[in-house]
Each structure stands twice: as structure tokens, then as C-alpha cells.
Amino acid sequence: MASKVIIILILILDIIAFGLAVNAEKRRSTAQIVSDRDMNYQYCRYNTDSVATGYGLGAFFCLLASQIILMAASRCLCCGKGLRPGGSRACATTLFIFCWLTFIVAEVCLLAASVRNGYHTKYKVFLGENPPSCEALRKGVFAAGAAFTFFTAIFSEFYYISYSKARG
């Protein structure tokens, strides 16, 4: 029988991670080209809202905590007593693989987006007539992290339930 406390705890952490990732996407750094007519130069002005970086890292750590709790509760599928043969074991094994794949992609997206977003908060000055290239975090990187966080949450819940059935 699956522990309801584990299921609820994992679900809460995954929902928090998803919400933080969505908010990080909304508050990510953006840039605009600003011209100074007196000095004849252009520069990129980034909004200094670094809250998105914090949201992204918060989502990263909530998802990580959820995965650690899940793997500790299920003994990472390979440790401990063997599972009963049958459909639940096959389902648990398949969901275990998908859970890890989506988890790794979500963590990479959230961490990379947080680092990249935190990097682009300074002014960049460009002299001449060519407009500057104001690099910023691409739209949708935090959203991809949120989507894979959602998939990880679904696979994690079903994995734990299937694991519990197969453990008997």
C-alpha cells in the first residue's frame, strides 16, 4: 500500500516547483536598446528584476527534494526487497525510467535558465551606428522547465503507486 503522506508530500513539492517555474518565466530578464543622443552611443538596458533567478532556483531545489524523497521511499527501485513479477512491476520500471528522464530535463532547464537569467542584468555599451545585440534568456526556457516538472510530477506519482502495488 502506497503511503499517503509520501504521495501528498511529493505532490506538494512538485506543485510548488511548477508554480515557481511558471512565475520565473513571467519575470525573466528582458532587454531594450536605449540611445543616448548627446554622446552618440547605444546600450542595452536590462531590467534588474532578478526574482526570476530565485524562482528558478527555488523550483530546481523543490523538484530535487521531491525526487530525493521519492527515491528514498522507493529505495530507488533497485535496492531492497525484490518486486513481485507482473504488470505492476513492468509499469513501475517503465515509469521509473520516464520519471528520471523528465526530472533530468526539468532540472537542466531550470538550472541553465536561472544561471543565464542572472547573468544578463548589466548594461552593455556599444559605439557606432550598428544596433547592439541585446542577448537575454530566450522566452520559454523556464516554461520548458515547468512543463517537464509537470511531467515529472505525473510520472512520480504513478511510479510510486505502481511500485507500492508491485512491492505488495
C-alpha positions in Angstrom: 0.0 0.0 0.0 1.3 3.4 -1.0 2.0 5.9 1.8 -0.4 8.8 1.5 2.0 11.0 3.3 4.7 10.4 0.7 2.2 10.9 -2.2 0.9 14.2 -0.7 4.4 15.4 0.1 5.8 14.7 -3.4 2.7 16.3 -4.9 3.0 19.5 -2.8 6.7 19.9 -3.7 6.1 19.3 -7.4 3.2 21.8 -7.4 5.4 24.4 -5.7 8.2 23.7 -8.2 5.8 24.1 -11.1 4.4 27.4 -9.8 7.9 28.8 -9.2 8.9 27.8 -12.7 5.9 29.5 -14.3 6.5 32.6 -12.2 10.2 32.6 -13.3 9.1 32.6 -16.9 6.8 35.6 -16.3 9.5 37.6 -14.5 12.6 36.7 -16.6 15.0 39.4 -17.6 14.3 41.4 -20.7 16.4 44.0 -22.6 15.8 47.1 -24.6 18.1 49.2 -26.7 18.4 52.7 -25.4 20.1 55.5 -27.4 22.0 58.4 -25.9 21.8 61.3 -28.4 24.3 63.6 -26.7 27.1 61.0 -26.6 26.1 59.2 -29.8 26.1 55.7 -28.4 23.5 52.9 -27.8 23.3 50.5 -24.9 21.3 47.6 -23.7 19.3 48.2 -20.6 18.2 45.0 -18.8 15.5 45.1 -16.2 17.2 44.3 -12.9 14.4 42.0 -11.7 16.5 39.1 -10.5 13.5 37.5 -8.8 13.2 35.1 -11.8 16.6 33.6 -11.0 15.5 33.0 -7.4 12.2 31.5 -8.6 14.1 29.2 -11.0 16.5 28.0 -8.3 13.6 27.5 -5.9 11.8 25.3 -8.5 15.1 23.5 -9.0 15.5 22.7 -5.3 11.8 21.8 -4.7 11.9 19.3 -7.6 15.2 17.9 -6.4 13.8 17.4 -2.8 10.7 15.7 -4.3 12.9 13.3 -6.3 15.1 12.6 -3.3 12.1 11.8 -1.1 10.6 9.6 -3.9 13.8 7.6 -4.4 14.3 7.2 -0.7 10.7 5.9 -0.2 11.0 3.5 -3.1 14.6 2.6 -2.4 15.5 3.7 -5.9 13.7 0.7 -7.4 16.8 -1.5 -7.4 17.7 -1.7 -3.7 15.8 -3.6 -1.1 13.4 -6.5 -1.4 12.6 -7.6 -5.0 9.3 -6.7 -6.6 6.6 -9.2 -7.5 6.5 -10.2 -11.1 3.6 -8.9 -13.1 2.1 -5.8 -14.7 2.7 -3.5 -11.7 6.5 -4.3 -11.8 6.7 -3.6 -15.5 4.7 -0.4 -15.1 6.9 0.7 -12.2 10.0 0.1 -14.2 8.8 2.0 -17.2 7.6 4.9 -15.1 10.9 4.9 -13.2 12.7 5.5 -16.4 10.4 8.2 -17.6 10.4 9.8 -14.2 14.2 10.1 -14.3 14.3 11.3 -17.9 11.8 14.1 -17.3 13.4 15.0 -14.0 16.9 15.4 -15.6 15.5 17.6 -18.5 13.5 19.7 -16.0 16.5 20.3 -13.7 18.8 21.2 -16.6 16.2 23.7 -18.0 15.7 25.3 -14.6 19.3 25.5 -13.7 20.5 26.7 -17.1 17.7 29.3 -17.3 18.5 30.6 -13.8 22.2 31.0 -14.5 21.6 32.6 -17.9 18.9 34.9 -16.5 21.1 36.0 -13.6 24.0 36.8 -16.0 22.0 39.3 -18.1 21.4 42.1 -15.7 24.2 44.6 -16.5 24.4 47.4 -19.0 26.3 46.9 -22.3 27.5 49.9 -24.2 28.0 49.9 -28.0 29.6 52.7 -30.0 28.8 53.2 -33.7 25.8 53.0 -35.9 25.1 49.3 -35.7 22.4 48.5 -33.2 23.6 46.3 -30.3 22.6 42.7 -29.9 20.9 42.6 -26.5 21.2 39.0 -25.5 18.7 37.8 -23.0 17.3 34.5 -21.9 15.2 33.0 -24.6 11.5 33.0 -24.0 10.2 29.6 -22.9 13.2 28.1 -21.2 11.7 28.4 -17.7 8.4 27.3 -19.3 10.1 24.1 -20.7 11.3 23.5 -17.1 7.8 24.0 -15.8 6.4 21.6 -18.4 8.9 18.9 -17.6 8.3 19.5 -13.9 4.6 18.8 -14.6 5.5 15.5 -16.4 7.9 14.5 -13.6 5.1 15.1 -11.1 2.7 12.8 -13.0 5.3 10.1 -13.6 6.5 10.2 -10.0 3.0 9.8 -8.5 2.2 6.9 -10.8 5.6 5.3 -10.3 5.2 5.3 -6.6 1.8 3.8 -6.7 2.9 1.1 -9.2 6.0 0.4 -7.1 3.8 0.0 -4.0 1.5 -2.4 -5.7 4.4 -4.4 -7.0 6.0 -4.5 -3.6 2.8 -5.9 -2.1 
